[in-house]
Amino acid sequence: MLNESYELAAGGVIYRPKSFRFRVPGFEIVDYNFRFTLDGQFEETYSTNIQPWNTVDVELYADYAEGRPLSIGEISV
């Protein structure tokens, strides 16, 4: 379980690399729940399984996510 806080300026980016078991095919696929809290007020949960070819992507105050301070999705390669 990770419990980390970050302070970001406009345009800031945080990247956390995957551990080895998530970068190599063949390891057990396990479901994970991500819980994001923004400014101590807005919370959103995102569930997925982490595999070598997907990454969870979070954007704060994205222009296209009108009315939603968090935009959470996955990127697959």
Backbone hydrogen bonds, N-H to C=O, Kabsch-Sander energy under -0.5 kcal/mol:
donor,donor_aa,acceptor,acceptor_aa,energy
8,L,6,Y,-0.5
12,G,9,A,-2.5
22,F,19,S,-1.5
23,R,19,S,-0.6
23,R,20,F,-1.6
24,V,20,F,-0.9
27,F,24,V,-1.0
30,V,28,E,-0.6
32,Y,48,T,-4.1
34,F,46,Y,-3.2
36,F,34,F,-0.5
36,F,44,E,-3.0
38,L,42,F,-3.1
39,D,37,T,-0.5
41,Q,38,L,-2.2
42,F,38,L,-2.0
44,E,36,F,-2.2
46,Y,34,F,-2.7
48,T,32,Y,-2.4
50,I,30,V,-1.0
54,N,51,Q,-1.4
55,T,75,I,-2.0
57,D,73,G,-3.1
59,E,71,S,-2.6
61,Y,69,P,-3.2
65,A,62,A,-1.1
66,E,64,Y,-0.7
68,R,65,A,-2.4
71,S,59,E,-2.5
73,G,57,D,-2.3
75,I,55,T,-2.8
77,V,53,W,-2.4
